[in-house]
Amino acid sequence: MQLKPEKDAELRAKVNRETARIPWSELLKHFAQGNVVWVADELDLVDVAVRIAHDDKSSISAWMEAGQVAKVSDQQCQEWIASDANLWASVVSPFILVQQEKRKPH
């Protein structure tokens, strides 16, 4: 029996350990292949990765409909190249999920 994504502590810990900051320039090859997915900063990157790993279609669909999860656009790519962006990244094969650093409240 497969665990519910929110209860899968082992996978969550593994994804968290493997999540890292990476320069956007190192992901361009994967972007060109259409394998890079942007995650809005209001979502938890690890939670999104775990739910994708579990193929949680209802959560993923809701996030996509809300514009919170999507393939990286050409405009985002250009902005990140211009700003020499570093992003948080998590791999859920075949995808690489990326998220900009969360803004800190002032």
C-alpha positions in Angstrom: 0.0 0.0 0.0 1.4 3.4 -1.0 1.6 6.0 1.7 -0.1 9.4 1.4 2.4 12.0 0.3 1.9 14.1 3.4 2.7 11.0 5.5 5.8 9.9 3.6 8.5 11.1 6.0 11.3 9.0 4.5 10.8 10.4 1.0 10.4 13.9 2.4 13.7 13.6 4.3 15.5 12.2 1.1 14.1 15.0 -1.1 15.1 17.6 1.5 18.7 16.3 1.7 19.0 16.4 -2.1 17.6 19.9 -2.5 20.3 22.5 -3.2 21.0 25.9 -4.6 22.2 25.9 -8.2 23.0 28.6 -10.8 20.4 28.8 -13.5 23.1 28.6 -16.1 23.7 25.0 -15.0 20.1 24.1 -15.8 19.9 25.5 -19.3 20.4 22.1 -21.0 17.5 20.7 -19.0 15.4 23.8 -19.7 16.0 23.3 -23.4 14.7 19.7 -23.0 11.6 21.0 -21.4 12.3 19.3 -18.0 12.5 22.3 -15.7 9.4 23.1 -13.6 8.9 26.4 -11.7 7.4 26.3 -8.3 5.9 29.5 -6.8 7.6 30.8 -3.7 4.4 30.5 -1.6 4.6 26.7 -2.0 7.1 24.4 -0.2 9.5 23.0 -2.8 10.0 19.7 -0.9 6.2 19.2 -0.5 5.7 19.8 -4.2 8.5 17.3 -5.1 7.1 14.6 -2.8 3.6 15.0 -4.3 5.0 14.8 -7.8 6.9 11.7 -6.8 3.6 10.2 -5.5 1.8 11.3 -8.7 -0.7 13.3 -6.6 -2.7 14.5 -9.6 -5.2 16.5 -7.7 -2.7 18.6 -5.9 -0.5 19.1 -9.0 -3.6 20.0 -11.1 -4.8 22.5 -8.5 -1.3 24.2 -8.4 -1.1 24.3 -12.2 -4.6 25.8 -12.5 -3.6 28.4 -9.8 -0.4 29.3 -11.8 1.8 28.1 -8.9 3.5 25.2 -10.8 4.4 25.4 -14.5 7.2 24.6 -16.9 9.7 27.4 -16.9 8.8 30.0 -19.5 11.2 31.6 -22.0 10.7 34.9 -20.2 11.7 33.4 -16.8 14.7 31.9 -18.5 15.8 35.2 -19.9 15.3 37.0 -16.6 17.3 34.4 -14.7 20.1 34.5 -17.2 20.2 38.4 -17.0 20.3 38.3 -13.2 22.7 35.4 -12.9 20.1 33.7 -10.7 20.7 31.0 -8.2 17.7 28.8 -7.6 16.7 26.1 -5.2 16.4 22.9 -7.1 15.0 19.4 -6.5 15.1 16.5 -8.9 12.0 14.3 -9.4 13.1 12.4 -12.5 12.6 13.4 -15.3 11.9 16.8 -13.9 14.0 19.4 -12.1 11.8 21.6 -9.9 13.1 25.1 -9.3 12.1 27.9 -6.9 13.5 31.3 -6.3 14.7 32.2 -2.8 11.7 33.0 -0.7 11.4 36.7 0.1 12.0 37.6 3.7 9.4 39.9 5.3 10.8 43.3 6.3 
